[in-house]
């Protein structure tokens, strides 16, 4: 662990981040639409929202153990990209649901009433009026979730990451190196501390740059959507 690059770790982090986003964003937005547009107010809805808020505060290591038990062992995915992406997806799901639901609440009710008065169905109103108006807020929650997924160590430690591999992944069932876990390995398992310390700092810098780049890209998209909405 004193020589060699971190390209496999960068690719692994990219795969895990994209995989978790593909799982969490559709489920999160669909759940937020149901909670804000279809569900009736009552004790059951309050209980569901309380559960979502509590899940947002659960330590990530608990999600890692959950992913290990369900995806790795019970479903038989093994330590793989698929198991890690599913675990990270459920980890950021409460954040996406909470931010998306709040964004839908911010859409004025007059928008819905005008669309319904023109003859649109409720589903058409949600797809063509509510969702486009709330999309900047939905992207904000997505940014927070993606940034958290890219920097988590505990969930992928049990479900996806490997200590070292010289091969790039070729299927969703392959193990991968990942930047957060690579940093953890260099900091805790290295025998040549003086030689690996610069590698630790460099890997941290790459991870921060990667997360910052993802956030900047999402912010640019959100800003353009807001300008389009304004015009």
N, C-alpha and C positions, 0 to 999 in steps of 0.2 A: 504493500500500500504506500510505497514511497515514490513510485514512478507510474507513468501512464496518464492518459487523459480521462475526462469525465463525460465524453460523448455518450456512452451507453446510459449513464445516469440522467443526462439531459433528455434523451429520447424516452426513457422510462417515465420520467416526471411528466413529460408532454402527453404520453399515452394515458397515464392515470388521470391527469387533469381533464383531458378531453372526454374520456370515458365517464368520469363522474358527472361532468356537465350534461352529457347526453342523457344521463339517467335522472338527474335531479331537476333540471329545468322543465322538461315537459310535465313531470309529475307535480312539481311545485306550482307551476302556473295553473295547471288543471285543478289542483286542490284549492288554490286561492280563488279561482273562478267559482267553484262550487260553494265555498264558504261565504263568499261575498254576494253572489248573485242568485243562488238557488236555495241554500239552506235557510230554514226558518229560525228566527231567534227563539231561544229557549235554553233549558238547562243542558241539553245534550250538546248544542253548539258551543256553549261556554266551556263545557268539559273538554271538548275537542281542542279548542283554542288554548286552554290551560295545558293540555298535554303537549301541544306544539311548543309552547313557551318553555316548558320544562325540558323537552328534548334539546332545545337550543342551548341549554346550560349543562348538559351531560358531558363529562370529560371525554375526550377523544379516545382514550384507552378503552373505555367501556364499549364504544362502537367497534374498536379493533377486536375485542374479545367476542362481541356479537358476530362480527363478520367471520371470525375464525370458526365459531361453532356452527353457524348457518351455512355460509357459502363454501368455506374450505372443507369442512368435515361432513356436514349433513348432505349438502347438495353435490359434494364430490368435485368441486371446481379445482381444488388444490390451491397451493400458493401460486397465484396467477394474476395477470392484468385484470381479468374479468372479476375475480373475487375482490381485488383491491378497488376497482372502479365502483362496484356495487356498494362496498363499505363506505367509501368516500362520498358516494352519491347520497346515501342515507344520512351521512354526517352533516352535509350542507343543506339537506332538504328542509329542515325547520326554518333556516335563515331565508331561503328562497320563498317559502310559503308566507312567512310573516311580512317580508318586504313587498311581495306581490299583492297580498291582500290589502295592505295599507295603500298601495298605489291605486287599486281598484276603488277603494273608498274615496280617494281624492277626486275621482271623476264626478263632475256635477250630475245630480239626478236629472236635471233638465235635458242633458244629452240623451239619456235613455228615453225620457218621455217624448222628446221630439222624434226620435227614431221610431218608436212604437206608434206614434200618431200618424206617421207617414206610411204605415202599413207593414213595417218590418217585423219579423218574428223576434222573439227574445234571443234566440241563438244568433240570428243575423245582427242584432243590435250589439251583442257581446263581441262578435268577431270583427265587425266593421266600425264600431264606434267606441266601445269601452276599451277593448284591448289595445288599439292603436293609441288612444289617449293616455293609457296607463303604462305604455311600453317603456318610457324613460325611467319610471320608478321601478319597473320590473328588472330592467338592466342594472339598476343600482344594487338590488339584492343579489343579482347574479354575479356582479363584480365581487361583492363581499364573499360569496360562497366559493367562487373560483379561486380567489386569493387564499382562502383558508385551506382549500383542498390541496393546492400546490405546495403548501408549507407544512402539512401534517406529517408526523413521523410515526406515532403510535399505531394508527389504524393499518398502515401499509407494512409495518414491522411484522404483523401476524398474518397478513393476507396476500401480499404481493411482492415485497422487496426481498432481494437476495444479497448476500455479503459481496459476492463478486461473480461476474460472468463476462466472458470475452465475446459473447455472441449477442447480436441485437435480436429482439423478440420477433418472431415470425407468425405468431397466432395469439389470440386472446388468452390462451391457457398457458402461456409461457411466463416464467418468473422474469423480473426486471430489476435492474438497479434504479435507484431514485435519489435525487439530490438530498432530500432531508435525511434519509436513512444513511446515505454515504457520509454525511457530516457527522451523524451519530457514531458511525463505525470508526471514523478517523479520530473522534474525540475520546472514545472509550476503549477501543480495542487495539489501538496502535502500540507497537513496541518501540518505535523510533520517534519519540515525541517531537524532537527538534526538527526532524526532517518532514514530518507530516503536518506540523502546525501551519506552514505557509499554504499547504494544500487545503487545509480546513478553511482558512481565510478566503482563499480563492473560490472554493466551492460555495461558501456563504455568499460571496459577492455575486456569483453567477445566479444563485437561487433568488436573491433579492432583485437582481436585474430582470430575471424571467417573470417574477410576479409583478414587478412594476410595469414591464412591457405589456403583460396581459391586461392590467388595469387601465393603462393609457389607451390601448386599442379599444377596450369597451367604453371608456369615457368619450372617445372620439365618436364612436357610433351613437352613443346616447345624445351627445351634443348636436349631431347632425339631425337626429330624429326630432329633437326639440325645436330646432330651427325650422324644419319642414312643417312641424305642427303649428308653429307660430304663423308661418306664411299661409 
